Amino acid sequence: MTTVARLRALVTVADAGSVREAARRLSVTESAVSAALGALAREVRVPLVERDGRGLRLTASGQAYSGYARAILGLHEEGLAAARGDRDPERGRARVAAVSTAGEYLLPSVLAAFLARHPGVDLRLEVGSSERLWALFAAHEADLVIGGRPPAHIADAVIRAVRPNALVVVAAPDVARGFDIGRTRWLQREAGSGTRVTGDALLASLDADPPRLTLGSGGAVAACAVAGLGATLASRDAVARQITDGELKEVAVPGTPLRRPWHTVTHERQPGATGLLVQHLLGQEGWRRPRSAYVPGRGTTAVRDN
């Protein structure tokens, strides 16, 4: 195996939790994965795996190195995409990561229109929690993120486009009529969700601690709210249809609506196909260039196209 393949084997074992599952995901034999890890260990000169019953598991050194291996692989993929995309952006690749609300409600039609205009672009989309997406971005496993403002610890991030987004408290009409911030059941997303963090902060600011129900997706939260199980904080974009149809009603809560604009974020050096996607977004309703580009750790800087 090449060094890149060995690094990929290490990262896959870290993700999969075992050599057997890593081999299945990579469509190779377990012995091939073990050999790759052994060769990599000889290269870095520390043990990366240890016996775990009949199998193998990563050592503490292996776990630590896997984080760097992930970043190396991400940069390698990003470099290939940049080289190929700069030559012909219409045949390049754009790896998009979006928070669940944006992925479910904001992007489907936008991305469909983009691919209709640029059918040769290799578009890849991953939808997940804010925590997951910024981890992908930091490891250079995503070229473009659509979500909230980049966390302060994320380096090499430039905001290319923004779109208004308001978070409101909603509930079924019957629940809304009797709403009590301290007693009405609060429907919330899983840990790692940006909306969950914002909702927790809102409740804390109001010194409220209602009973809570945690659900794994924005769609599940909205469905439970419609069913009358409680109230929730949600993007107005995500529940616009239910509000229009009368299934949900906005509840007046101090401090809301919360203005939390959508941000389109790329690395400073963006591949050509990613640049095409940014330009497409800027042509869609509501999206605009920021007045300045925010770079964590360096404040604001002028937006540059490259």
C-alpha positions in Angstrom: 0.0 0.0 0.0 1.1 3.6 -0.6 1.5 6.0 2.4 -1.9 7.5 1.5 -3.6 4.1 1.6 -1.9 3.3 4.9 -3.1 6.6 6.4 -6.6 5.8 5.1 -6.5 2.4 6.8 -5.6 4.0 10.1 -8.4 6.6 9.9 -10.9 3.9 8.9 -9.9 1.7 11.9 -10.3 4.7 14.1 -13.8 5.4 12.7 -14.9 1.7 12.5 -13.6 0.6 15.9 -12.0 -2.6 14.6 -9.8 -4.0 11.9 -12.6 -6.3 10.7 -15.1 -3.5 10.1 -12.4 -1.3 8.5 -11.5 -4.1 6.1 -15.2 -4.4 5.1 -15.5 -0.6 4.5 -12.3 -0.5 2.5 -13.2 -3.7 0.5 -9.8 -5.3 1.4 -8.8 -8.2 3.7 -8.1 -7.9 7.4 -4.5 -8.9 6.8 -4.1 -6.1 4.3 -5.3 -3.6 6.9 -3.1 -5.1 9.6 -0.1 -4.9 7.2 -0.8 -1.3 6.4 -0.9 -0.4 10.1 2.3 -2.3 10.7 4.1 -0.5 7.9 2.8 2.8 9.1 4.0 2.0 12.6 7.5 1.3 11.3 7.4 4.6 9.5 6.4 6.7 12.5 8.4 4.5 14.9 5.8 4.0 17.6 3.2 1.2 18.0 -0.1 2.2 16.5 -2.1 -0.9 17.3 -2.3 -3.5 20.2 -4.0 -6.8 20.8 -7.6 -6.7 21.9 -8.7 -10.3 22.4 -8.5 -11.9 19.0 -8.4 -8.6 17.2 -6.5 -5.3 17.2 -7.3 -1.8 18.5 -5.5 1.5 18.2 -3.1 2.5 20.9 -3.1 6.0 22.5 -0.4 6.9 20.0 -2.5 5.5 17.2 -5.6 7.5 18.2 -3.5 10.7 18.4 -1.9 10.1 15.1 -5.2 9.3 13.4 -6.3 12.9 13.9 -3.3 14.1 12.0 -3.7 11.4 9.4 -7.3 12.6 8.8 -6.0 16.1 8.2 -3.3 14.9 5.9 -5.8 12.9 3.8 -8.2 15.9 3.7 -5.5 18.2 2.5 -4.4 15.6 -0.1 -7.9 15.3 -1.4 -8.3 19.1 -1.3 -5.1 19.6 -3.2 -6.1 17.1 -5.9 -9.5 18.8 -6.3 -7.8 22.2 -6.5 -5.4 21.1 -9.1 -8.0 19.4 -11.3 -10.7 22.0 -10.6 -8.5 25.0 -11.4 -7.8 23.4 -14.8 -11.5 22.8 -15.4 -13.9 23.9 -12.7 -16.8 22.3 -14.6 -15.2 18.9 -14.0 -14.1 19.6 -10.4 -15.4 18.4 -7.1 -17.2 20.3 -4.3 -17.6 18.7 -0.9 -20.4 20.4 0.9 -21.3 19.9 4.6 -24.5 21.4 5.9 -26.3 21.5 9.2 -29.5 19.4 9.2 -31.9 22.3 8.9 -30.1 23.7 5.9 -29.6 20.3 4.3 -33.3 19.4 4.7 -35.0 22.7 3.9 -32.7 25.2 2.3 -30.4 23.3 -0.1 -32.2 20.6 -2.0 -33.7 22.9 -4.7 -30.5 25.1 -4.7 -28.2 22.2 -5.3 -30.6 20.7 -7.9 -30.4 24.0 -9.9 -26.6 24.1 -9.5 -26.2 20.6 -11.0 -28.6 21.4 -13.8 -26.3 24.3 -14.7 -23.0 22.5 -13.9 -23.7 18.8 -14.6 -20.0 17.9 -14.7 -19.2 18.9 -11.1 -18.8 16.1 -8.6 -21.0 17.4 -5.8 -20.8 15.6 -2.5 -23.1 16.5 0.4 -22.9 15.5 4.1 -25.6 16.6 6.5 -25.1 16.5 10.3 -24.7 18.4 13.5 -22.6 21.6 13.7 -20.0 19.8 15.8 -19.6 17.1 13.1 -19.4 19.6 10.2 -16.8 21.9 11.7 -14.7 18.8 12.5 -14.9 17.8 8.8 -13.9 21.3 7.8 -11.0 21.5 10.3 -9.7 18.2 8.9 -10.1 19.5 5.3 -12.7 16.8 4.6 -15.2 19.5 3.5 -14.7 22.4 1.0 -17.7 24.4 2.0 -19.9 24.5 5.1 -23.4 26.0 5.3 -24.4 26.6 8.9 -23.8 29.2 11.6 -20.8 31.4 12.2 -17.5 29.4 12.3 -16.4 28.6 15.9 -13.4 30.7 17.1 -11.1 27.7 17.1 -11.6 27.0 13.4 -8.7 28.4 11.4 -8.5 29.0 7.7 -12.2 29.9 7.4 -13.7 32.6 5.2 -17.3 33.6 5.1 -18.3 33.9 1.4 -22.1 34.4 1.6 -24.8 35.0 4.2 -28.6 34.7 4.3 -31.1 35.9 6.9 -32.3 33.2 9.3 -34.6 33.7 12.4 -35.1 31.2 15.2 -38.5 31.3 16.7 -40.4 29.3 19.4 -43.3 27.4 17.9 -45.9 25.0 19.2 -49.2 23.5 18.2 -52.1 26.0 18.7 -53.5 24.3 21.8 -50.0 24.1 23.4 -49.3 27.7 22.3 -52.4 29.0 24.1 -51.3 27.5 27.4 -47.5 27.9 26.9 -45.4 28.4 30.1 -41.6 28.7 29.5 -40.9 26.9 32.8 -43.5 24.1 32.5 -44.3 23.3 28.8 -42.3 20.4 27.5 -39.3 21.6 25.5 -38.5 19.6 22.4 -34.8 19.7 21.5 -32.2 18.3 19.1 -29.4 16.0 20.1 -26.1 17.2 21.7 -23.8 18.8 19.1 -26.7 20.6 17.3 -26.3 24.4 17.0 -30.0 24.9 17.5 -29.8 22.8 20.7 -26.9 25.0 22.0 -28.9 28.2 21.2 -32.0 26.8 22.8 -30.2 25.9 26.0 -28.8 29.4 26.1 -32.2 30.9 25.7 -33.7 28.9 28.5 -30.8 29.7 30.8 -31.2 33.5 30.0 -34.9 33.2 31.1 -34.0 31.0 34.2 -36.3 28.3 32.9 -35.8 24.6 33.3 -38.8 22.9 31.6 -39.1 19.1 31.1 -37.3 18.1 27.9 -37.6 15.6 25.1 -34.6 15.0 22.9 -35.0 13.9 19.3 -32.5 13.1 16.6 -33.5 15.3 13.7 -35.2 18.6 12.9 -38.0 16.8 11.1 -38.7 14.7 14.2 -38.8 17.8 16.4 -41.2 19.6 14.1 -43.5 16.5 13.8 -43.6 16.1 17.6 -44.4 19.9 18.0 -47.3 19.5 15.4 -48.5 16.5 17.4 -48.8 18.6 20.5 -45.9 17.1 22.5 -44.4 20.5 23.4 -42.7 23.7 22.1 -39.4 24.1 20.4 -36.9 26.6 19.0 -36.7 26.2 15.3 -35.6 28.0 12.2 -38.5 29.9 10.6 -37.4 28.5 7.3 -37.8 24.9 8.6 -41.3 25.3 9.9 -42.7 27.9 7.4 -45.1 25.4 5.8 -46.5 24.2 9.2 -47.0 27.9 10.3 -48.8 28.7 7.0 -51.0 25.7 7.3 -51.9 26.5 11.0 -50.3 23.4 12.4 -47.8 25.4 14.4 -48.0 28.9 15.9 -45.2 31.2 16.9 -45.0 31.8 20.6 -44.0 35.2 22.0 -40.9 34.5 24.2 -38.6 37.2 25.5 -35.4 37.4 23.4 -37.0 35.9 20.3 -36.9 35.9 17.4 -33.2 35.2 17.4 -31.2 36.4 14.4 -28.9 33.6 13.4 -27.9 34.1 9.7 -26.9 31.2 7.5 -23.2 31.4 6.6 -21.4 29.9 3.6 -17.9 29.2 4.6 -14.9 27.9 2.7 -11.2 27.6 3.2 -9.1 30.6 2.1 -7.9 28.6 -0.9 -11.1 27.2 -2.5 -11.1 24.8 -5.5 -12.7 26.1 -8.7 -15.8 24.0 -8.4 -16.4 25.3 -4.9 -16.1 28.8 -6.3 -18.8 28.0 -8.9 -21.1 26.9 -6.1 -20.5 30.0 -4.1 -21.3 32.1 -7.2 -24.5 30.1 -7.7 -25.6 30.6 -4.1 -25.1 34.4 -4.4 -27.5 34.3 -7.3 -30.3 32.7 -5.2 -32.9 34.7 -3.3 -31.8 36.0 0.1 -28.1 35.2 -0.3 -25.6 38.1 -0.4 -21.9 38.7 0.1 -20.9 39.7 3.6 -19.6 43.2 4.1 -16.4 41.6 5.2 -15.1 38.1 5.4 -14.6 36.7 8.9 -11.5 34.7 9.6 -11.3 33.2 13.1 -8.3 34.4 15.0 -7.8 37.4 12.6 -11.0 39.3 12.7 -12.4 40.5 9.4 -10.8 40.8 6.0 -11.9 41.7 2.5 -13.6 38.9 0.6 -11.3 37.6 -2.1 -12.3 35.3 -5.0 -9.8 32.7 -6.1 
